Amino acid sequence: MKQWILVISWILFNLFSTQTFSQENSPSPYSFKTPSYDGIGKVYMGREISFVMGFEGMSWLERRSREQEESVSMAIKNLPVSESSVVADIGAGSGYYTFKIAPKVPQGKIFAVEIQDQAINYLKAKSKELGFSNVIPVMGTEKSPNLPVASVDLAIMVDVYHELEFPVEMLAAIKKSLKPGGKLLLIEYRGEDPAIAIKPLHKMTVKQAEKELEANGFKLVENGKFMKIQHFLVFEKVGD
C-alpha cells in the first residue's frame, strides 16, 4: 500500500513540476528594446507600445476643438448599440465619450473603466452631477477591465489600445466580458497618414490593428471611414 502511495505521489509531483516548468518557460508574446521617444521599449507584433497619457492630460481630452478635429458626433452616431445595450468605455479618462454614449443606452448601462484613482473619482462625481444613473465607473487593472463575464454588448477603446502595456492579457479579458456576438471598437489615429500631427507611437494602421486583434480572437467586421483623422474599426469576437 505504501509503495502505491509513493508511486502516485511521484507521478503527481512530476506532473505538477512539468506543468509549472511549461508555464514558466512558455515563450512571451512580447520582446524588448531600448525605448524610443514616447515608447516603453516593450514590443508586440512589431509595434512598440507607447507611454500612457496620465489623467493630468484631461484638458487635452476635453478641449473645445475636439469635435471639429475628430468628428466625435459621427462616431457616436455610428456606434452599433441599441437603447438597451451594455457598453464598456475602456480607458474612459474624463468620460468624454462615456457621457455622450450614456443617453443612447437609457435602458442599458455603460461601464466607465479606468486604472487611475483620479479618473474614477472624477467619473463618479461627474455622473452624479449630470444625473446619469446608467454610468458605472469601474476600477480596472493593466491586464483586465474587471467586468462581469458575458455582460457587454460593445467595448470601446478611444485612442487607448496603443497604450496597453499588456494587450494580449487585456484582449483576453475583454473577450471574456463580451456577450456572444459582442463587439470591440477601436478608434485610433491613422498611422498610414504622416500628415496627422500625432506622435507616431500614438497612431495605428489598419493592417497592424487587424493583425493584433485577429491573433487574439477577433475579426474586423467594419472599417468606418467617416472620421477626419481616426480609424473607426469594429471587431467581433470569434469562438466561445
Secondary structure, 3 states (H helix, E strand, C coil): CHHHHHHHHHHHHHHHHHHHHHHHCCCCCEEECCCCCCEEEEEECCEEEECCCCHHHHHHHCCCCHHHHHCHHHHHHCCCCCCCCEEEEECCCCCCCHHHHHHHCCCCEEEEEECCHHHHHHHHHHHHHHCCCCEEEEECCCCCCCCCCCCEEEEEEECCHHHCCCHHHHHHHHHHHEEEEEEEEEEEEECCCCCCCCCHHHEECHHHHHHHHHCCCEEEEEEECCCCCEEEEEEEECCC
